[in-house]
Amino acid sequence: MIVERPRHLVASMGGVGSTMLMEFLAARDELAVNPPTGVVNPLKHAVAPPELGSVERAVFIFGCPYASLISLFERGYADLHYVNVAGRFPVGFRWPGPDAWRQTCDRFGLRPHPVRPGVWIDAEGRYADDVGAIEWLGERRISLELARTDARAMITGIAREAFRDLDDYLERGVDAFRRTEQLEKWTRGGAGYPILMLRYETMWQRIDELLDFLELPRTARADFPARRGRRTSLEAQPPARREALERMYGELSATIETLPDAKVIAP
């Protein structure tokens, strides 16, 4: 008898070690999780918990909004993060290599629509965008002529509509990554499955709570990656940038400070 692996979703605000954690979980035979890497990867930084009946549990990783934002820009991930969160990929977009979107659909029970190419539905026939699997799957997407457009240049061009670099992002004062909205939606409850809210900065001290939540053996902690020191901090930034960061995300930072390091949000 084939026993289907439980489907667990992992998402984060970005810049808080989500890839590391997801790669650790993806290596476990006991679980089926959304892919940790891939260009079109809508669930990794989902703005809200998707209404997918196949999800049994979810983990949402949060952390310092200042250090995580700086990390996204310094590691060169800000453009890709934006197009995923904002849903600015074009219709028919394809990227060479592993297809994270198709892997996501396969692992969470979504399937191609029988007569509408490019449209994905869940087991009840609902469109993927209606259940929050990918917010921008329909009319929210833009159309571009991909045959004459370099994919990387396209991603950069779309992101430039929102920011040029970190300082420009802060100067515009628009939460283009939707972080405040994201935290509110992930902490409100009512997703239909339990959610473990986990603080990145204390993840290594809370590893047993994570393993218990996912029903993994405590022995798995031996395989958990060692912590690496952060190279980004608010204190290391120029005064003008520090002020801009605090002006834009000070309220969010204060909210995050009030959250427990690890807390299960009821279904």
C-alpha positions in Angstrom: 0.0 0.0 0.0 1.3 3.4 -0.9 1.0 5.9 1.9 0.8 9.5 0.7 3.2 11.9 2.4 1.6 14.7 4.4 1.7 18.0 2.6 3.3 20.8 4.6 3.7 24.4 3.4 6.6 26.6 4.3 6.5 30.4 3.6 8.3 33.4 4.9 8.7 37.2 4.6 11.9 36.7 2.7 15.5 37.1 3.8 14.9 35.0 6.9 16.5 31.6 6.1 13.5 30.1 4.4 15.6 28.4 1.7 17.8 26.7 4.3 14.8 25.4 6.3 12.9 24.3 3.2 15.9 22.4 1.8 16.2 20.6 5.2 12.6 19.6 5.2 12.6 18.7 1.5 15.3 16.1 2.2 12.9 14.3 4.6 11.2 11.3 3.1 8.3 11.8 5.6 7.1 15.1 4.1 6.0 16.7 0.9 6.8 20.4 1.0 6.7 23.2 -1.6 10.0 23.5 -3.5 12.6 25.7 -1.8 14.0 27.2 -5.1 12.7 28.2 -8.5 11.9 31.4 -10.3 8.1 31.1 -10.4 7.7 30.1 -6.8 4.5 31.7 -5.5 3.9 29.8 -2.2 7.4 30.4 -0.8 6.6 34.0 0.0 2.8 33.8 -0.1 1.1 37.0 1.1 -1.7 35.0 2.8 -2.1 31.3 3.7 -3.5 29.6 0.6 -6.9 28.0 0.9 -5.7 24.6 -0.2 -7.4 21.6 1.2 -4.3 19.5 0.7 -2.2 21.5 3.1 -2.1 19.8 6.5 0.3 22.2 8.3 2.2 25.3 7.5 5.3 27.1 8.9 5.7 30.8 8.5 9.2 32.3 9.2 9.4 35.9 10.2 12.3 38.0 11.6 13.8 41.5 11.8 12.3 43.5 8.9 15.4 45.6 8.7 18.0 42.9 8.4 15.9 40.7 6.2 15.2 43.6 3.7 18.9 44.5 3.5 19.7 40.8 3.0 17.3 40.6 0.0 19.0 43.5 -1.7 22.5 42.6 -0.9 22.2 39.0 -2.1 20.5 40.2 -5.3 17.1 38.6 -4.7 15.0 41.7 -4.4 13.9 41.8 -8.0 12.8 38.1 -8.1 11.1 38.5 -4.7 9.1 41.4 -5.9 7.8 39.8 -9.1 6.7 36.7 -7.1 4.9 38.8 -4.4 3.4 41.2 -6.9 2.5 38.5 -9.4 4.3 40.3 -12.3 5.3 37.3 -14.3 3.8 37.2 -17.8 1.4 34.6 -19.2 3.3 31.6 -20.5 6.5 32.5 -18.7 9.0 29.6 -18.6 12.4 29.4 -17.0 15.1 26.8 -18.0 15.7 24.2 -15.3 13.5 23.0 -12.5 9.9 24.3 -12.7 9.0 25.2 -9.1 5.4 26.1 -10.1 4.7 22.7 -11.6 6.3 21.0 -8.7 4.1 23.1 -6.4 1.0 22.1 -8.3 1.9 18.5 -8.2 2.7 18.4 -4.5 -0.5 20.2 -3.4 -3.0 18.5 -5.6 -3.5 21.1 -8.3 -3.9 20.0 -11.9 -4.1 21.5 -15.4 -7.6 22.6 -16.5 -8.9 20.0 -19.0 -9.7 22.6 -21.7 -8.0 25.8 -20.7 -4.2 25.7 -21.3 -2.1 27.4 -18.6 -5.0 27.3 -16.0 -4.6 25.2 -12.9 -7.4 24.0 -10.6 -7.7 22.1 -7.3 -9.5 18.9 -6.6 -12.9 20.7 -6.3 -12.4 22.4 -9.7 -11.7 25.8 -8.2 -9.1 28.0 -10.0 -5.7 28.1 -8.3 -5.9 31.9 -7.9 -9.3 31.6 -6.2 -7.8 29.4 -3.4 -4.8 31.6 -3.0 -2.4 29.1 -4.5 -1.1 31.8 -6.8 -2.7 35.2 -6.5 -1.8 36.3 -10.0 -2.7 33.3 -12.1 -5.4 35.0 -14.2 -6.0 38.5 -15.3 -3.5 39.9 -12.8 -0.6 38.7 -15.0 0.8 40.9 -17.8 1.5 39.9 -21.3 5.0 40.3 -22.9 6.5 38.9 -26.0 8.9 36.4 -24.4 10.5 35.2 -27.7 12.3 38.6 -28.0 12.9 39.2 -24.3 15.7 38.0 -22.1 14.1 36.5 -19.0 16.5 38.0 -16.5 16.3 41.4 -18.2 12.5 41.1 -18.1 12.5 40.4 -14.3 14.8 43.4 -13.7 12.7 45.6 -15.9 9.5 44.8 -14.1 11.1 45.3 -10.7 12.4 48.7 -11.8 8.8 49.9 -11.9 8.9 49.6 -8.1 12.5 50.4 -7.2 16.0 50.8 -8.5 17.9 49.8 -5.3 17.4 49.7 -1.6 17.7 53.4 -1.1 15.2 54.1 -3.9 12.8 51.5 -2.4 13.0 53.3 1.0 12.7 56.7 -0.6 9.5 55.8 -2.4 8.1 54.6 1.0 5.8 52.0 -0.6 5.7 48.5 1.0 6.0 46.8 -2.4 6.9 43.5 -0.7 3.6 43.7 1.2 5.2 42.7 4.5 2.8 44.4 6.8 -0.2 42.9 5.0 1.6 39.5 5.0 2.2 39.4 8.7 -1.3 40.4 9.5 -2.8 37.7 7.2 -0.6 34.9 8.5 -1.3 35.6 12.2 -5.0 36.0 12.0 -5.9 32.3 12.0 -8.7 30.6 10.2 -6.6 29.1 7.4 -8.1 25.6 7.8 -4.8 24.2 9.0 -2.5 25.0 11.9 0.4 27.4 11.3 3.6 27.5 13.2 4.9 31.1 13.4 8.7 30.8 13.8 11.2 33.6 14.5 14.3 33.2 12.3 16.7 34.7 14.9 15.7 32.0 17.5 15.0 29.1 15.1 18.0 27.1 16.4 16.8 27.3 20.0 13.2 26.3 18.9 14.2 23.4 16.7 12.4 20.8 18.9 9.2 22.8 18.7 9.5 22.8 14.9 10.1 19.0 14.8 7.2 18.3 17.1 4.9 20.5 15.0 5.9 18.6 11.8 5.8 15.3 13.6 9.4 14.6 12.8 11.7 12.6 15.2 13.9 14.6 17.5 16.9 12.8 16.0 16.4 15.0 12.9 18.0 17.9 14.8 21.4 16.3 14.0 20.8 17.1 10.3 19.6 20.7 10.9 22.1 23.2 9.3 24.4 25.1 11.6 23.6 28.7 12.1 25.5 31.3 10.1 26.1 34.7 11.3 24.1 37.5 9.7 26.2 40.0 7.7 23.4 42.5 7.7 22.3 44.7 10.6 20.6 48.0 11.1 23.5 49.4 13.1 25.9 48.9 10.2 23.9 51.0 7.8 24.6 54.7 7.0 22.5 57.1 9.3 20.2 58.2 6.4 19.4 54.6 5.5 18.8 53.6 9.1 16.3 56.5 9.5 14.5 55.5 6.3 14.3 51.9 7.4 12.9 52.8 10.7 10.4 55.3 9.2 9.1 52.7 6.7 9.1 49.5 8.9 9.3 50.8 12.4 5.7 49.9 13.2 6.1 46.5 11.7 9.3 46.0 13.7 7.5 46.9 16.9 4.7 44.4 16.1 7.2 41.6 15.4 8.9 42.3 18.7 5.7 41.5 20.5 5.3 38.1 18.9 6.5 34.9 20.6 9.5 33.2 19.1 7.3 30.2 18.2 3.5 30.0 18.3 0.9 27.8 16.7 -2.0 29.6 15.1 -5.1 27.6 15.3 -6.9 26.5 12.1 
